[in-house]
């Protein structure tokens, strides 16, 4: 299943992957790392925290 997901993500041309599912992110990121891909997933909460300035 993760092979299908990572293939689709790479084919989409996405520069960033966001998800609220930590287990799915760990699985996808691990697979992408093994494939030596630069694309990585990020948790939605972390993305929003960064985009809104975090604890500034």
CHARMM-style PDB file with segment names, atoms N, HN, CA, C and O in Angstrom:
ATOM      1  N   UNK     1       0.814  -1.183   0.000  1.00  0.00      PROA
ATOM      2  CA  UNK     1       0.000   0.000   0.000  1.00  0.00      PROA
ATOM      3  C   UNK     1       0.869   1.263   0.000  1.00  0.00      PROA
ATOM      4  O   UNK     1       0.571   2.226  -0.707  1.00  0.00      PROA
ATOM      5  N   UNK     2       1.944   1.253   0.796  1.00  0.00      PROA
ATOM      6  HN  UNK     2       2.186   0.471   1.370  1.00  0.00      PROA
ATOM      7  CA  UNK     2       2.793   2.436   0.852  1.00  0.00      PROA
ATOM      8  C   UNK     2       3.498   2.677  -0.483  1.00  0.00      PROA
ATOM      9  O   UNK     2       3.773   3.822  -0.843  1.00  0.00      PROA
ATOM     10  N   UNK     3       3.791   1.604  -1.216  1.00  0.00      PROA
ATOM     11  HN  UNK     3       3.568   0.674  -0.924  1.00  0.00      PROA
ATOM     12  CA  UNK     3       4.416   1.771  -2.532  1.00  0.00      PROA
ATOM     13  C   UNK     3       3.472   2.510  -3.475  1.00  0.00      PROA
ATOM     14  O   UNK     3       3.902   3.373  -4.240  1.00  0.00      PROA
ATOM     15  N   UNK     4       2.191   2.172  -3.420  1.00  0.00      PROA
ATOM     16  HN  UNK     4       1.841   1.471  -2.799  1.00  0.00      PROA
ATOM     17  CA  UNK     4       1.196   2.877  -4.239  1.00  0.00      PROA
ATOM     18  C   UNK     4       1.096   4.342  -3.840  1.00  0.00      PROA
ATOM     19  O   UNK     4       1.029   5.225  -4.695  1.00  0.00      PROA
ATOM     20  N   UNK     5       1.088   4.591  -2.533  1.00  0.00      PROA
ATOM     21  HN  UNK     5       1.142   3.873  -1.839  1.00  0.00      PROA
ATOM     22  CA  UNK     5       0.975   5.970  -2.044  1.00  0.00      PROA
ATOM     23  C   UNK     5       2.185   6.803  -2.453  1.00  0.00      PROA
ATOM     24  O   UNK     5       2.027   7.914  -2.959  1.00  0.00      PROA
ATOM     25  N   UNK     6       3.386   6.280  -2.242  1.00  0.00      PROA
ATOM     26  HN  UNK     6       3.515   5.378  -1.832  1.00  0.00      PROA
ATOM     27  CA  UNK     6       4.579   7.064  -2.572  1.00  0.00      PROA
ATOM     28  C   UNK     6       4.709   7.272  -4.079  1.00  0.00      PROA
ATOM     29  O   UNK     6       5.142   8.334  -4.525  1.00  0.00      PROA
ATOM     30  N   UNK     7       4.343   6.279  -4.851  1.00  0.00      PROA
ATOM     31  HN  UNK     7       3.992   5.415  -4.489  1.00  0.00      PROA
ATOM     32  CA  UNK     7       4.378   6.427  -6.308  1.00  0.00      PROA
ATOM     33  C   UNK     7       3.419   7.538  -6.755  1.00  0.00      PROA
ATOM     34  O   UNK     7       3.776   8.379  -7.581  1.00  0.00      PROA
ATOM     35  N   UNK     8       2.228   7.533  -6.215  1.00  0.00      PROA
ATOM     36  HN  UNK     8       1.938   6.850  -5.544  1.00  0.00      PROA
ATOM     37  CA  UNK     8       1.240   8.559  -6.561  1.00  0.00      PROA
ATOM     38  C   UNK     8       1.699   9.946  -6.127  1.00  0.00      PROA
ATOM     39  O   UNK     8       1.511  10.920  -6.856  1.00  0.00      PROA
ATOM     40  N   UNK     9       2.295  10.037  -4.953  1.00  0.00      PROA
ATOM     41  HN  UNK     9       2.448   9.246  -4.361  1.00  0.00      PROA
ATOM     42  CA  UNK     9       2.792  11.333  -4.475  1.00  0.00      PROA
ATOM     43  C   UNK     9       3.896  11.865  -5.387  1.00  0.00      PROA
ATOM     44  O   UNK     9       3.897  13.042  -5.746  1.00  0.00      PROA
ATOM     45  N   UNK    10       4.832  10.995  -5.757  1.00  0.00      PROA
ATOM     46  HN  UNK    10       4.831  10.038  -5.465  1.00  0.00      PROA
ATOM     47  CA  UNK    10       5.920  11.417  -6.645  1.00  0.00      PROA
ATOM     48  C   UNK    10       5.380  11.832  -8.008  1.00  0.00      PROA
ATOM     49  O   UNK    10       5.811  12.841  -8.565  1.00  0.00      PROA
ATOM     50  N   UNK    11       4.443  11.064  -8.545  1.00  0.00      PROA
ATOM     51  HN  UNK    11       4.093  10.244  -8.092  1.00  0.00      PROA
ATOM     52  CA  UNK    11       3.873  11.370  -9.857  1.00  0.00      PROA
ATOM     53  C   UNK    11       3.050  12.657  -9.850  1.00  0.00      PROA
ATOM     54  O   UNK    11       2.886  13.296 -10.890  1.00  0.00      PROA
ATOM     55  N   UNK    12       2.535  13.036  -8.687  1.00  0.00      PROA
ATOM     56  HN  UNK    12       2.668  12.517  -7.842  1.00  0.00      PROA
ATOM     57  CA  UNK    12       1.705  14.242  -8.594  1.00  0.00      PROA
ATOM     58  C   UNK    12       2.534  15.524  -8.731  1.00  0.00      PROA
ATOM     59  O   UNK    12       2.000  16.583  -9.063  1.00  0.00      PROA
ATOM     60  N   UNK    13       3.837  15.419  -8.474  1.00  0.00      PROA
ATOM     61  HN  UNK    13       4.270  14.559  -8.204  1.00  0.00      PROA
ATOM     62  CA  UNK    13       4.689  16.603  -8.517  1.00  0.00      PROA
ATOM     63  C   UNK    13       4.615  17.421  -7.233  1.00  0.00      PROA
ATOM     64  O   UNK    13       5.100  18.552  -7.190  1.00  0.00      PROA
ATOM     65  N   UNK    14       4.015  16.861  -6.189  1.00  0.00      PROA
ATOM     66  HN  UNK    14       3.622  15.942  -6.224  1.00  0.00      PROA
ATOM     67  CA  UNK    14       3.874  17.573  -4.913  1.00  0.00      PROA
ATOM     68  C   UNK    14       5.247  17.926  -4.329  1.00  0.00      PROA
ATOM     69  O   UNK    14       6.213  17.176  -4.474  1.00  0.00      PROA
ATOM     70  N   UNK    15       5.306  19.074  -3.672  1.00  0.00      PROA
ATOM     71  HN  UNK    15       4.521  19.683  -3.555  1.00  0.00      PROA
ATOM     72  CA  UNK    15       6.532  19.509  -3.002  1.00  0.00      PROA
ATOM     73  C   UNK    15       6.446  19.270  -1.507  1.00  0.00      PROA
ATOM     74  O   UNK    15       7.460  19.269  -0.809  1.00  0.00      PROA
ATOM     75  N   UNK    16       5.225  19.066  -1.017  1.00  0.00      PROA
ATOM     76  HN  UNK    16       4.401  19.066  -1.584  1.00  0.00      PROA
ATOM     77  CA  UNK    16       5.004  18.856   0.415  1.00  0.00      PROA
ATOM     78  C   UNK    16       3.797  17.942   0.569  1.00  0.00      PROA
ATOM     79  O   UNK    16       2.844  18.008  -0.208  1.00  0.00      PROA
ATOM     80  N   UNK    17       3.854  17.095   1.578  1.00  0.00      PROA
ATOM     81  HN  UNK    17       4.628  17.041   2.209  1.00  0.00      PROA
ATOM     82  CA  UNK    17       2.756  16.181   1.886  1.00  0.00      PROA
ATOM     83  C   UNK    17       2.291  16.492   3.300  1.00  0.00      PROA
ATOM     84  O   UNK    17       3.097  16.510   4.230  1.00  0.00      PROA
ATOM     85  N   UNK    18       1.008  16.734   3.465  1.00  0.00      PROA
ATOM     86  HN  UNK    18       0.354  16.719   2.710  1.00  0.00      PROA
ATOM     87  CA  UNK    18       0.443  17.008   4.782  1.00  0.00      PROA
ATOM     88  C   UNK    18      -0.561  15.929   5.139  1.00  0.00      PROA
ATOM     89  O   UNK    18      -1.311  15.457   4.285  1.00  0.00      PROA
ATOM     90  N   UNK    19      -0.571  15.540   6.409  1.00  0.00      PROA
ATOM     91  HN  UNK    19       0.039  15.924   7.103  1.00  0.00      PROA
ATOM     92  CA  UNK    19      -1.526  14.551   6.884  1.00  0.00      PROA
ATOM     93  C   UNK    19      -1.740  14.759   8.380  1.00  0.00      PROA
ATOM     94  O   UNK    19      -0.876  15.298   9.072  1.00  0.00      PROA
ATOM     95  N   UNK    20      -2.884  14.332   8.863  1.00  0.00      PROA
ATOM     96  HN  UNK    20      -3.586  13.895   8.301  1.00  0.00      PROA
ATOM     97  CA  UNK    20      -3.158  14.368  10.301  1.00  0.00      PROA
ATOM     98  C   UNK    20      -2.955  12.989  10.924  1.00  0.00      PROA
ATOM     99  O   UNK    20      -3.198  12.814  12.118  1.00  0.00      PROA
ATOM    100  N   UNK    21      -2.518  12.016  10.143  1.00  0.00      PROA
ATOM    101  HN  UNK    21      -2.320  12.158   9.173  1.00  0.00      PROA
ATOM    102  CA  UNK    21      -2.337  10.637  10.605  1.00  0.00      PROA
ATOM    103  C   UNK    21      -0.846  10.350  10.793  1.00  0.00      PROA
ATOM    104  O   UNK    21      -0.115  10.157   9.822  1.00  0.00      PROA
ATOM    105  N   UNK    22      -0.409  10.325  12.048  1.00  0.00      PROA
ATOM    106  HN  UNK    22      -1.004  10.482  12.837  1.00  0.00      PROA
ATOM    107  CA  UNK    22       1.021  10.129  12.355  1.00  0.00      PROA
ATOM    108  C   UNK    22       1.555   8.795  11.859  1.00  0.00      PROA
ATOM    109  O   UNK    22       2.672   8.729  11.346  1.00  0.00      PROA
ATOM    110  N   UNK    23       0.779   7.740  12.003  1.00  0.00      PROA
ATOM    111  HN  UNK    23      -0.128   7.794  12.419  1.00  0.00      PROA
ATOM    112  CA  UNK    23       1.232   6.420  11.555  1.00  0.00      PROA
ATOM    113  C   UNK    23       1.443   6.383  10.052  1.00  0.00      PROA
ATOM    114  O   UNK    23       2.433   5.833   9.570  1.00  0.00      PROA
ATOM    115  N   UNK    24       0.515   6.968   9.317  1.00  0.00      PROA
ATOM    116  HN  UNK    24      -0.289   7.414   9.708  1.00  0.00      PROA
ATOM    117  CA  UNK    24       0.628   7.025   7.865  1.00  0.00      PROA
ATOM    118  C   UNK    24       1.851   7.850   7.459  1.00  0.00      PROA
ATOM    119  O   UNK    24       2.585   7.468   6.548  1.00  0.00      PROA
ATOM    120  N   UNK    25       2.067   8.976   8.132  1.00  0.00      PROA
ATOM    121  HN  UNK    25       1.471   9.287   8.872  1.00  0.00      PROA
ATOM    122  CA  UNK    25       3.232   9.815   7.838  1.00  0.00      PROA
ATOM    123  C   UNK    25       4.536   9.070   8.079  1.00  0.00      PROA
ATOM    124  O   UNK    25       5.459   9.162   7.270  1.00  0.00      PROA
ATOM    125  N   UNK    26       4.623   8.335   9.178  1.00  0.00      PROA
ATOM    126  HN  UNK    26       3.873   8.260   9.835  1.00  0.00      PROA
ATOM    127  CA  UNK    26       5.845   7.583   9.471  1.00  0.00      PROA
ATOM    128  C   UNK    26       6.088   6.537   8.395  1.00  0.00      PROA
ATOM    129  O   UNK    26       7.224   6.339   7.966  1.00  0.00      PROA
ATOM    130  N   UNK    27       5.042   5.875   7.964  1.00  0.00      PROA
ATOM    131  HN  UNK    27       4.119   6.036   8.313  1.00  0.00      PROA
ATOM    132  CA  UNK    27       5.160   4.846   6.934  1.00  0.00      PROA
ATOM    133  C   UNK    27       5.591   5.466   5.600  1.00  0.00      PROA
ATOM    134  O   UNK    27       6.514   4.969   4.954  1.00  0.00      PROA
ATOM    135  N   UNK    28       4.934   6.532   5.195  1.00  0.00      PROA
ATOM    136  HN  UNK    28       4.185   6.936   5.720  1.00  0.00      PROA
ATOM    137  CA  UNK    28       5.258   7.201   3.926  1.00  0.00      PROA
ATOM    138  C   UNK    28       6.671   7.783   3.974  1.00  0.00      PROA
ATOM    139  O   UNK    28       7.449   7.591   3.040  1.00  0.00      PROA
ATOM    140  N   UNK    29       7.010   8.492   5.055  1.00  0.00      PROA
ATOM    141  HN  UNK    29       6.378   8.648   5.814  1.00  0.00      PROA
ATOM    142  CA  UNK    29       8.341   9.092   5.156  1.00  0.00      PROA
ATOM    143  C   UNK    29       9.441   8.037   5.166  1.00  0.00      PROA
ATOM    144  O   UNK    29      10.496   8.236   4.564  1.00  0.00      PROA
ATOM    145  N   UNK    30       9.204   6.927   5.841  1.00  0.00      PROA
ATOM    146  HN  UNK    30       8.346   6.765   6.330  1.00  0.00      PROA
ATOM    147  CA  UNK    30      10.188   5.853   5.858  1.00  0.00      PROA
ATOM    148  C   UNK    30      10.409   5.281   4.471  1.00  0.00      PROA
ATOM    149  O   UNK    30      11.544   5.024   4.068  1.00  0.00      PROA
ATOM    150  N   UNK    31       9.325   5.083   3.747  1.00  0.00      PROA
ATOM    151  HN  UNK    31       8.403   5.291   4.074  1.00  0.00      PROA
ATOM    152  CA  UNK    31       9.432   4.550   2.391  1.00  0.00      PROA
ATOM    153  C   UNK    31      10.140   5.540   1.468  1.00  0.00      PROA
ATOM    154  O   UNK    31      10.996   5.146   0.676  1.00  0.00      PROA
ATOM    155  N   UNK    32       9.789   6.814   1.567  1.00  0.00      PROA
ATOM    156  HN  UNK    32       9.094   7.133   2.211  1.00  0.00      PROA
ATOM    157  CA  UNK    32      10.439   7.833   0.732  1.00  0.00      PROA
ATOM    158  C   UNK    32      11.934   7.932   1.046  1.00  0.00      PROA
ATOM    159  O   UNK    32      12.753   8.117   0.146  1.00  0.00      PROA
ATOM    160  N   UNK    33      12.277   7.807   2.322  1.00  0.00      PROA
ATOM    161  HN  UNK    33      11.611   7.657   3.053  1.00  0.00      PROA
ATOM    162  CA  UNK    33      13.690   7.854   2.712  1.00  0.00      PROA
ATOM    163  C   UNK    33      14.454   6.672   2.115  1.00  0.00      PROA
ATOM    164  O   UNK    33      15.561   6.848   1.605  1.00  0.00      PROA
ATOM    165  N   UNK    34      13.881   5.479   2.174  1.00  0.00      PROA
ATOM    166  HN  UNK    34      12.982   5.336   2.589  1.00  0.00      PROA
ATOM    167  CA  UNK    34      14.521   4.295   1.588  1.00  0.00      PROA
ATOM    168  C   UNK    34      14.694   4.438   0.082  1.00  0.00      PROA
ATOM    169  O   UNK    34      15.640   3.902  -0.496  1.00  0.00      PROA
ATOM    170  N   UNK    35      13.768   5.169  -0.554  1.00  0.00      PROA
ATOM    171  HN  UNK    35      12.999   5.605  -0.085  1.00  0.00      PROA
ATOM    172  CA  UNK    35      13.840   5.404  -1.992  1.00  0.00      PROA
ATOM    173  C   UNK    35      14.768   6.582  -2.329  1.00  0.00      PROA
ATOM    174  O   UNK    35      14.943   6.929  -3.497  1.00  0.00      PROA
ATOM    175  N   UNK    36      15.361   7.190  -1.289  1.00  0.00      PROA
ATOM    176  HN  UNK    36      15.219   6.908  -0.340  1.00  0.00      PROA
ATOM    177  CA  UNK    36      16.262   8.332  -1.432  1.00  0.00      PROA
ATOM    178  C   UNK    36      15.574   9.516  -2.121  1.00  0.00      PROA
ATOM    179  O   UNK    36      16.182  10.238  -2.911  1.00  0.00      PROA
ATOM    180  N   UNK    37      14.283   9.691  -1.795  1.00  0.00      PROA
ATOM    181  HN  UNK    37      13.789   9.104  -1.154  1.00  0.00      PROA
ATOM    182  CA  UNK    37      13.507  10.814  -2.314  1.00  0.00      PROA
ATOM    183  C   UNK    37      13.602  11.977  -1.338  1.00  0.00      PROA
ATOM    184  O   UNK    37      13.681  11.770  -0.127  1.00  0.00      PROA
ATOM    185  N   UNK    38      13.596  13.195  -1.858  1.00  0.00      PROA
ATOM    186  HN  UNK    38      13.532  13.363  -2.841  1.00  0.00      PROA
ATOM    187  CA  UNK    38      13.660  14.388  -1.015  1.00  0.00      PROA
ATOM    188  C   UNK    38      12.294  14.723  -0.407  1.00  0.00      PROA
ATOM    189  O   UNK    38      12.226  15.355   0.647  1.00  0.00      PROA
ATOM    190  N   UNK    39      11.221  14.311  -1.054  1.00  0.00      PROA
ATOM    191  HN  UNK    39      11.276  13.797  -1.910  1.00  0.00      PROA
ATOM    192  CA  UNK    39       9.864  14.594  -0.589  1.00  0.00      PROA
ATOM    193  C   UNK    39       9.636  13.976   0.780  1.00  0.00      PROA
ATOM    194  O   UNK    39       9.977  12.815   1.007  1.00  0.00      PROA
ATOM    195  N   UNK    40       9.059  14.749   1.689  1.00  0.00      PROA
ATOM    196  HN  UNK    40       8.782  15.692   1.504  1.00  0.00      PROA
ATOM    197  CA  UNK    40       8.732  14.260   3.027  1.00  0.00      PROA
ATOM    198  C   UNK    40       7.353  14.771   3.428  1.00  0.00      PROA
ATOM    199  O   UNK    40       6.889  15.814   2.967  1.00  0.00      PROA
ATOM    200  N   UNK    41       6.725  14.006   4.295  1.00  0.00      PROA
ATOM    201  HN  UNK    41       7.102  13.159   4.669  1.00  0.00      PROA
ATOM    202  CA  UNK    41       5.435  14.392   4.841  1.00  0.00      PROA
ATOM    203  C   UNK    41       5.603  15.148   6.142  1.00  0.00      PROA
ATOM    204  O   UNK    41       6.610  15.017   6.838  1.00  0.00      PROA
ATOM    205  N   UNK    42       4.594  15.942   6.453  1.00  0.00      PROA
ATOM    206  HN  UNK    42       3.776  16.049   5.887  1.00  0.00      PROA
ATOM    207  CA  UNK    42       4.600  16.734   7.680  1.00  0.00      PROA
ATOM    208  C   UNK    42       3.196  16.672   8.282  1.00  0.00      PROA
ATOM    209  O   UNK    42       2.199  16.657   7.560  1.00  0.00      PROA
ATOM    210  N   UNK    43       3.135  16.638   9.596  1.00  0.00      PROA
ATOM    211  HN  UNK    43       3.945  16.650  10.182  1.00  0.00      PROA
ATOM    212  CA  UNK    43       1.840  16.620  10.266  1.00  0.00      PROA
ATOM    213  C   UNK    43       1.157  17.970  10.075  1.00  0.00      PROA
ATOM    214  O   UNK    43       1.809  19.014  10.114  1.00  0.00      PROA
ATOM    215  N   UNK    44      -0.135  17.944   9.871  1.00  0.00      PROA
ATOM    216  HN  UNK    44      -0.664  17.096   9.839  1.00  0.00      PROA
ATOM    217  CA  UNK    44      -0.906  19.157   9.631  1.00  0.00      PROA
ATOM    218  C   UNK    44      -0.741  20.168  10.761  1.00  0.00      PROA
ATOM    219  O   UNK    44      -0.610  21.363  10.497  1.00  0.00      PROA
ATOM    220  N   UNK    45      -0.746  19.720  12.002  1.00  0.00      PROA
ATOM    221  HN  UNK    45      -0.853  18.750  12.217  1.00  0.00      PROA
ATOM    222  CA  UNK    45      -0.601  20.629  13.141  1.00  0.00      PROA
ATOM    223  C   UNK    45       0.763  21.332  13.115  1.00  0.00      PROA
ATOM    224  O   UNK    45       0.842  22.526  13.402  1.00  0.00      PROA
ATOM    225  N   UNK    46       1.822  20.614  12.780  1.00  0.00      PROA
ATOM    226  HN  UNK    46       1.758  19.643  12.547  1.00  0.00      PROA
ATOM    227  CA  UNK    46       3.166  21.215  12.695  1.00  0.00      PROA
ATOM    228  C   UNK    46       3.225  22.244  11.575  1.00  0.00      PROA
ATOM    229  O   UNK    46       3.821  23.310  11.731  1.00  0.00      PROA
ATOM    230  N   UNK    47       2.609  21.923  10.455  1.00  0.00      PROA
ATOM    231  HN  UNK    47       2.125  21.058  10.328  1.00  0.00      PROA
ATOM    232  CA  UNK    47       2.577  22.841   9.326  1.00  0.00      PROA
ATOM    233  C   UNK    47       1.856  24.133   9.708  1.00  0.00      PROA
ATOM    234  O   UNK    47       2.356  25.226   9.443  1.00  0.00      PROA
ATOM    235  N   UNK    48       0.690  24.011  10.324  1.00  0.00      PROA
ATOM    236  HN  UNK    48       0.284  23.123  10.540  1.00  0.00      PROA
ATOM    237  CA  UNK    48      -0.062  25.205  10.726  1.00  0.00      PROA
ATOM    238  C   UNK    48       0.679  26.017  11.780  1.00  0.00      PROA
ATOM    239  O   UNK    48       0.653  27.248  11.756  1.00  0.00      PROA
ATOM    240  N   UNK    49       1.337  25.328  12.704  1.00  0.00      PROA
ATOM    241  HN  UNK    49       1.358  24.328  12.724  1.00  0.00      PROA
ATOM    242  CA  UNK    49       2.130  25.999  13.748  1.00  0.00      PROA
ATOM    243  C   UNK    49       3.221  26.865  13.103  1.00  0.00      PROA
ATOM    244  O   UNK    49       3.400  28.026  13.472  1.00  0.00      PROA
ATOM    245  N   UNK    50       3.938  26.295  12.150  1.00  0.00      PROA
ATOM    246  HN  UNK    50       3.793  25.353  11.850  1.00  0.00      PROA
ATOM    247  CA  UNK    50       4.996  27.030  11.447  1.00  0.00      PROA
ATOM    248  C   UNK    50       4.426  28.194  10.659  1.00  0.00      PROA
ATOM    249  O   UNK    50       4.969  29.298  10.706  1.00  0.00      PROA
ATOM    250  N   UNK    51       3.337  27.962   9.934  1.00  0.00      PROA
ATOM    251  HN  UNK    51       2.896  27.065   9.896  1.00  0.00      PROA
ATOM    252  CA  UNK    51       2.759  28.981   9.050  1.00  0.00      PROA
ATOM    253  C   UNK    51       2.177  30.152   9.826  1.00  0.00      PROA
ATOM    254  O   UNK    51       2.096  31.260   9.295  1.00  0.00      PROA
ATOM    255  N   UNK    52       1.771  29.930  11.072  1.00  0.00      PROA
ATOM    256  HN  UNK    52       1.837  29.030  11.503  1.00  0.00      PROA
ATOM    257  CA  UNK    52       1.159  31.006  11.861  1.00  0.00      PROA
ATOM    258  C   UNK    52       2.135  31.654  12.831  1.00  0.00      PROA
ATOM    259  O   UNK    52       1.742  32.481  13.654  1.00  0.00      PROA
ATOM    260  N   UNK    53       3.404  31.283  12.736  1.00  0.00      PROA
ATOM    261  HN  UNK    53       3.724  30.612  12.067  1.00  0.00      PROA
ATOM    262  CA  UNK    53       4.410  31.915  13.586  1.00  0.00      PROA
ATOM    263  C   UNK    53       4.702  31.188  14.881  1.00  0.00      PROA
ATOM    264  O   UNK    53       5.524  31.652  15.671  1.00  0.00      PROA
ATOM    265  N   UNK    54       4.063  30.081  15.117  1.00  0.00      PROA
ATOM    266  HN  UNK    54       3.395  29.704  14.475  1.00  0.00      PROA
ATOM    267  CA  UNK    54       4.354  29.286  16.310  1.00  0.00      PROA
ATOM    268  C   UNK    54       4.157  30.064  17.591  1.00  0.00      PROA
ATOM    269  O   UNK    54       3.135  30.723  17.781  1.00  0.00      PROA
ATOM    270  N   UNK    55       5.134  29.986  18.463  1.00  0.00      PROA
ATOM    271  HN  UNK    55       5.965  29.451  18.308  1.00  0.00      PROA
ATOM    272  CA  UNK    55       5.037  30.608  19.797  1.00  0.00      PROA
ATOM    273  C   UNK    55       5.583  32.020  19.827  1.00  0.00      PROA
ATOM    274  O   UNK    55       5.935  32.526  20.893  1.00  0.00      PROA
ATOM    275  N   UNK    56       5.657  32.653  18.691  1.00  0.00      PROA
ATOM    276  HN  UNK    56       5.371  32.242  17.826  1.00  0.00      PROA
ATOM    277  CA  UNK    56       6.220  34.027  18.661  1.00  0.00      PROA
ATOM    278  C   UNK    56       5.348  35.013  19.372  1.00  0.00      PROA
ATOM    279  OT1 UNK    56       5.679  36.197  19.435  1.00  0.00      PROA
TER     280      UNK     56
END
